[in-house]
Amino acid sequence: MVNLYQLQIFVAASERGSFSAAAEEFNLTQPGVSQHIRVLEETYKVKLFTRNGPRIELTEAGRRLLEAARPLIEQAALLEETFSAGLGEVRGRISLIYTRNTTAGLYLLPALLTQFHRRHEAVRFSVAQAGEETALEKLQDRATHLALMSQPPRQKSVESLLLHTDELVLVLPAGHPWQNTQVDLINLKGQPFLMRASGSETRRRTEIVLRSVGLNLNDLEVVAEIDSVEGIILAAQAGLGIGLASLVVVQRFADAGQISYARIKLDGADTGPGFDLKREIFLVRLAAAPGIERAPSLERLWEFLRYYLQHTNTSFE
């Protein structure tokens, strides 16, 4: 007979795309994971995965089992959490997804999660990265509890908390003449510039602010396109160029004396409604729905963060 542990291994392999990743998560060998999957296949008399090089892909039967297994695992975890909460102990595992547009949230959440964990030491966390659309899909599929997103989704099936309002600043090498000043956008023309990769929110904002003063990317001397905020900062630290990045992240490196930064002066720019260099980071979860019970650990964390954000004068700089 199939047991819950085997289903958990199957779900992990499905979501992570390899048996070796599932083995690492469950502290097993890869042959051990293969054996558990083989038992499932023999029990249900179906093939659950096909191999594509080092990756595995679900068959149609595998997709059906995944859809059925997730709520079973969730209900089992909820049952355990509910009885533990009834005995006065909040326990469980809370999963969170962030996107490349909300990496700054990883610099904010640890301090908050630490405070929560001190109150509820039996709660564990798992954090993974995904695309913005994938993050929303995983929320709706109940494959994750929380997601950090750059915009609150419009769907009525989710609710959000504003975690932080961030700002894009100009990252400079340490000791740069522009350090701690306000820089006019027009002065970026001809400067060696570090650009975020296409598709990022920072790239989109950069293009908007340039257009406000009649510039475009061709007016900058783009020396590198980099797909992470840390990459932009490290390249600036090495002297490769300057670029826009999240103040939350930049501040950590600046406080250590590794880089410096300046703010962009927008006065006089031809700005439309809502134009600025501010960036909001939202914490999103599924909204309450009839017949769906939330895990006590998730409820406690959400209420803790809501209260903290509403009643604490917090500075993340």
N, C-alpha and C positions, 0 to 999 in steps of 0.2 A: 504494500500500500504506500502511496506517495505521502510524504510528510512535509510539514511546513518548511523545514530546513532546506529540503531539496528545491522547493519552489523559490525560496529566497536566493539560493545559488543560481537558479535559472534566470530569475529577474536581474540579478547583478550582471550575469554574463550577457544578457540581452541589452541592458542599458549601457554597458561599458564596451561592448563590441568585441570582447575576447575572453577566452577561458583563463588566460594568464592573469588578466586584471581581476576577474572574479576570484581566482585563487588567492591573490594578494589580499583582497578585501576580507576573505574568510579564513586567512592563515592556513590555506591548504596547498597541496601540490597541484599542478595542472592536471596530471592523470587522475587525481582525486575528484576534481571538478568534472572531468570527462566521464568518470564513473557515475556520478550523481545524475548527469544529463542522460546518460545511457539508460539508467533505471527509469527515468521519466519517459523516454522514448519507447522502451519495452512495455511499460505499463499502459501507455495510451496507444501503442502500436502506430506511431507516427514519427516522422523525421522533423526535429524542431529547428535545426540549423543547417545552413549550407556554408561551405568555406569559400572565402574569396581572398586567397593569399593568407596573410597573417590574421586577417579579420574574419569574423563570422557574421552571417546575416540570417535573420529569422525566416523560416518558411511560413506559408499561410497558416499551417497548424500551430507553428510557434507563436505567431501574432495572436491567434485566438487564445492560446494558453496564457500569454502575457496579459492580455486584457482581463482574463478571469482570475489570474494569480494575484495581481496587484491589490484588488479590494480584499481578498482573503488575508493577505499579509498585513494590510492596513488594519483590518478589523481585529486580527489577533494582537497586534501591537496596542491598539486602542483598548482592548479588553484588559491587557496587562497593566497599562497605564491607569485605567479607571479604577481598578481594584487597589493599586498602589496608592493612588491619590486618596481613596477612601480610608486608607490606613495612615494617612498623613504624610506620605512621601510622593513627591512629584518626580517621575522618572520618564525616560523615553529618549528617542533620537529625533532631532529636528534637522531636516534637510533644507539647504538654502542654495539658490543659484544666483550667480551674478553674471553680467555681460561685460564685454570689453568697454562699453560705454559707462559702466558703473564700477569700474575697478577701484575708484576712489573710496567706494563704500567699504572695501576691505581694510582701509586705513581708519575707518570710523567704528565698525562693528566690534572688533575685538575687545575694546574697553567696556562696551555695553554688555557684551556676552559674558565677560569676566565678572561683572557685578551681578548679573543674573545667576551665573553658575555658583557664586558664593552662597546664594540663597537656596539653590537647588542643585546640589552636587551630583545627583544621579542622572541629570540630563546630559546627553551627548549631542554633538553637532557634526554635520557633514556639509562641506562646502564644495561646489563645483562650478565650472564656467560653461556657459552656453550662449547661443545667439539670442537676441531679443525676442524673436518670434518663437524660438524653441523654448525659451523660458516660460512664455505665456502658455504654450501648448502643454508643457509639463505641469504647470499649475492646474490647468483645466482637466488634465488626465490624472490628477492627484499623484503624480510621480515626484513632486517636491512640495514642501510645505510653504516655502517663502521664496520670493525672487526680488532681487534688487534691479530696478528698472529706471530708465532715464525719463520716462513719461508714465503717468498713471493710465492704465488701459481703460478704454471706454466701455468695455463689457460690464454689464451689471452683475456678472457672476463673480467679480473680484472686488476687493476693497484695498485701500492703500493708506500708508502713513508717509508723510514727508519726513524723510530721515535727515536731510541736510541740503542747504543751498550752497553750492560750490561756485567757484569763479575760475575762469581761465586766465592765467597770467603768463608773462613772457619769461621763459627760462633762459638764464644767462650763465656763462662760466663764472666762477668765483672771482670777485674783484673787477667785474666788468664795469665800464664807465656809466652804464645805465642802471646800475644796481640801486634799488630803493627809490627809483624815480617813476614818473609817468611818461610813457613814450607815445608820441603821435603815430598813428597808423602809417602815415606817409613816409615816416623814417624807416620803415621796414623794407622799402624798395631798395633792391640791390644787396641786401644783407644775406649772408649765408643762412639759409632757413631749413629747419628740420620740420618736415610735414608729416602729420599722422596719415595713415593709410586710408585709401578711399573707402567710404562706407561708415567711417567713425563719426560720432557726433562732434568731436573736436574739429575734424576736417570740414564738416558742414558749417560750423560756426566761423571757422577761419575764412572760408570763402565768402560768407555773408559780410563779415566786417571789412574785408578787403574791398568788396563792391561798394560799400558805403562811402569810400573815399576815391572811387574810380579806379581801383587797382584790381588785378586778377593774379592768378598763380604764376602767370608768365612774367609778372613784374618782380617776382621774388627769385633769388638765386637758390632754388631748392637743391640742397646737396644730398639729401637723403629722405626717403619715405619710410617711416618706422611704425610698426603695428602695435605699439604699447606705450603707455605713458612713462613707464620706467625707462624704456629704450630712448625716448626723447630726452629725458633728464640725464641719463648716462652719456649720451652723445654730446649734450651741451657741456657737461662736466669735463669731457675730454677736449673741448674746444672745437668740435666739428661745426657747430652753428648754434642758432637760437631758435626757439619754437614755443608754441602755446601748449600749456599743460595745466592740469588740475592743481589748484592752490593747495588742496588737502594733501596731495602727494608731494608737491614741490616743497612745502613747508618743512617736511621731515628732513629732506636733504639739505635745505638751506640752514636749518637749525644746527646741523652737524658741520656747517662750513664747507660743504662739498660743492655747492652752487650758489648763485644769487638769482634774484628775479626782479622784474619791474611790472607795474600794472600798465595796461593799455588805456590811453586817453581817448575817450569817445566823444568828448565835447565837440560840437560842430559837425560831426559825421551825419551823413544823410541816412538817418535811421527810421525804419518803419515801426509799426506797433509791435511791442514786445521784444524789440531788438536790444540785446545786451550780451555780455559775456558770462552771465550767470547760468549755472547748470544745476538742475534739481535731481536729487536721488530719492527714489521712492522705494519703500518696502511694501511688497504686494503679497496678498494671500487670497484664497478663495473666500467669497462672502458666505455667510450662513445660508443654509438651504434646508427645507423641510426634509426630515429623515436622515440628515447627515450630522453625525456627532463629531465634534472636534476633539483632538487629543488634549488632555489637561495640560501637558507640558507646553503645547503651542499656545493655548489660551493664556497661560501664565506669562509666557514670554511676550506675547502681543500686548497684553495689558501693562506689563512692566515697561515696555518701550513706549507705549502711548503716554503713560503717566510721566515717564522720564523726559520725553521730548516736549511735553506740554508744561511741565512745572520746573524744569531745571534750566538755568541760564548757562547753556553749554557752549564753549568755544572749542572748535576742533583745530584751530590754528596753533 
